[in-house]
Amino acid sequence: MRKMYRMSSTRHKTLRRSDESDTPSTPVDYSRNDSLDQILNAEAGTAYKKPWHRLERGLRLNRLRAFSESMAVARSLKPVEKAALLDLLTRALDRKVLNSKLAVVYDPEKEEITEIKPLVMHQSATGEVLFKILERKNAVTFRKKPVASVAAAASEDAPQTSS
């Protein structure tokens, strides 16, 4: 005969240890971390202090945008011309024409572009300003050997005849 045992009613239930919760009574705002804010602000403050060829692409785009806006104010450009200038500079950056520190004169102290050397501006007869980026052709140069070393190399390569 089988005996039936009666199980405890609390055997498979999760017990609450205490009524107090583990969280503090005042909520903590984790989105507001002052030390992290200080670190990020310090990094943001020094981000543009690097030389042009050390800036990241997004920072370069930001500086090109600021340059196009300053050119628009200085040259009194129309909004269409300003947009065309920014588009041209962005495409030139994508083609890696503006990556070198020789192409872009950038002042890290002022955090601004002083000059873009391959940028050329033309004003048409109608008064419209056109922009163009002059791209350098990579010229292949060969180093010439001195005449004396060429003659010596030729004599070494010539077959030796034994007599």
C-alpha positions as CSV (number, residue, x, y, z in Angstrom):
1,M,0.0,0.0,0.0
2,R,1.3,3.4,-0.9
3,K,1.4,6.1,1.6
4,M,0.7,9.6,0.5
5,Y,2.7,12.3,2.0
6,R,1.4,15.7,2.1
7,M,3.9,18.3,0.9
8,S,4.5,21.5,2.5
9,S,2.6,24.3,0.8
10,T,5.7,26.6,0.7
11,R,8.1,24.1,-0.8
12,H,8.2,25.3,-4.4
13,K,7.5,28.9,-3.8
14,T,10.0,31.7,-4.0
15,L,10.3,33.4,-0.7
16,R,10.7,37.1,-0.3
17,R,13.5,37.7,2.2
18,S,12.4,41.2,3.3
19,D,10.0,43.9,2.4
20,E,12.8,46.4,1.9
21,S,14.0,46.7,-1.7
22,D,17.6,46.8,-2.7
23,T,17.3,50.1,-4.4
24,P,17.8,53.3,-2.5
25,S,14.9,55.4,-1.6
26,T,16.0,58.3,-3.8
27,P,16.3,57.3,-7.5
28,V,19.8,57.6,-9.0
29,D,20.0,59.3,-12.4
30,Y,22.6,57.2,-14.2
31,S,22.3,59.3,-17.3
32,R,23.9,62.1,-15.4
33,N,27.5,61.1,-14.6
34,D,29.6,64.2,-13.8
35,S,33.0,62.6,-14.1
36,L,32.1,61.1,-17.5
37,D,30.8,64.5,-18.6
38,Q,34.1,66.1,-17.6
39,I,36.1,63.6,-19.5
40,L,33.9,64.0,-22.6
41,N,34.1,67.8,-22.5
42,A,37.8,67.7,-22.1
43,E,38.1,65.4,-25.1
44,A,35.7,67.5,-27.1
45,G,37.7,70.6,-26.3
46,T,41.0,69.1,-27.5
47,A,39.5,67.3,-30.6
48,Y,40.1,70.1,-33.0
49,K,43.5,71.0,-31.6
50,K,45.2,68.2,-33.6
51,P,46.9,68.9,-37.0
52,W,44.7,68.5,-40.1
53,H,46.0,65.1,-41.1
54,R,45.3,63.7,-37.6
55,L,41.6,64.8,-37.5
56,E,38.9,62.2,-38.0
57,R,36.7,62.4,-41.0
58,G,33.7,63.7,-39.1
59,L,35.8,66.5,-37.6
60,R,37.2,67.4,-41.0
61,L,33.7,67.6,-42.4
62,N,32.7,69.9,-39.6
63,R,35.7,72.1,-40.3
64,L,34.9,72.1,-44.1
65,R,31.3,73.1,-43.3
66,A,32.6,76.0,-41.1
67,F,35.0,77.0,-43.9
68,S,32.2,77.1,-46.5
69,E,30.1,79.2,-44.1
70,S,32.9,81.7,-43.5
71,M,33.6,81.9,-47.3
72,A,29.9,82.5,-47.9
73,V,30.0,85.5,-45.4
74,A,33.4,86.8,-46.7
75,R,32.5,86.6,-50.4
76,S,28.8,87.2,-50.0
77,L,27.8,83.9,-51.7
78,K,24.3,82.9,-52.5
79,P,22.9,79.9,-50.6
80,V,23.1,77.8,-53.8
81,E,26.8,78.7,-54.3
82,K,27.5,77.9,-50.6
83,A,25.9,74.5,-51.0
84,A,27.9,73.8,-54.2
85,L,31.1,74.7,-52.4
86,L,30.3,72.4,-49.5
87,D,29.4,69.6,-51.9
88,L,32.6,70.1,-53.8
89,L,34.7,70.1,-50.7
90,T,33.0,67.0,-49.3
91,R,33.5,65.1,-52.6
92,A,37.2,66.2,-52.6
93,L,37.6,64.9,-49.1
94,D,36.0,61.6,-50.2
95,R,38.5,61.4,-53.1
96,K,41.3,62.0,-50.6
97,V,42.4,65.2,-52.3
98,L,42.1,67.2,-49.1
99,N,43.7,64.6,-46.8
100,S,47.3,66.0,-46.8
101,K,48.5,68.8,-44.7
102,L,50.0,70.3,-47.9
103,A,46.5,70.7,-49.4
104,V,44.8,72.3,-46.4
105,V,46.3,75.0,-44.3
106,Y,44.7,74.4,-40.9
107,D,45.4,76.4,-37.7
108,P,45.0,74.1,-34.7
109,E,45.1,77.0,-32.3
110,K,42.2,78.8,-33.9
111,E,40.6,75.5,-34.9
112,E,39.8,76.7,-38.4
113,I,40.9,76.2,-42.0
114,T,42.9,79.1,-43.2
115,E,43.3,78.1,-46.8
116,I,42.5,75.2,-49.2
117,K,45.3,75.4,-51.7
118,P,43.7,73.4,-54.6
119,L,40.5,75.4,-54.4
120,V,40.0,77.8,-57.2
121,M,37.1,80.3,-57.6
122,H,35.9,81.7,-60.9
123,Q,33.3,84.4,-61.4
124,S,31.3,84.0,-64.6
125,A,30.0,86.9,-66.7
126,T,26.6,86.6,-65.1
127,G,28.1,87.1,-61.6
128,E,27.8,83.5,-60.5
129,V,30.8,82.1,-58.5
130,L,32.1,78.7,-59.6
131,F,34.4,76.5,-57.6
132,K,36.9,73.9,-58.7
133,I,39.4,71.7,-57.0
134,L,42.7,71.3,-58.9
135,E,44.0,67.8,-58.5
136,R,47.7,67.1,-58.8
137,K,48.7,64.4,-61.2
138,N,51.2,62.0,-59.7
139,A,54.2,62.4,-61.9
140,V,56.5,59.5,-62.3
141,T,60.1,60.5,-62.0
142,F,63.1,58.3,-62.6
143,R,66.3,58.9,-60.8
144,K,69.2,59.2,-63.2
145,K,72.4,57.4,-62.4
146,P,75.7,59.2,-62.8
147,V,77.4,58.5,-66.1
148,A,80.5,56.9,-64.4
149,S,78.4,54.4,-62.4
150,V,76.5,53.5,-65.6
151,A,79.7,52.6,-67.4
152,A,81.0,50.6,-64.5
153,A,77.7,48.7,-64.2
154,A,77.8,48.0,-68.0
155,S,81.3,46.6,-67.7
156,E,80.3,44.4,-64.8
157,D,77.3,43.0,-66.7
158,A,79.4,42.2,-69.8
159,P,80.6,38.6,-70.2
160,Q,84.2,38.1,-69.2
161,T,86.3,36.4,-71.9
162,S,89.3,34.5,-70.8
163,S,92.4,34.5,-73.0
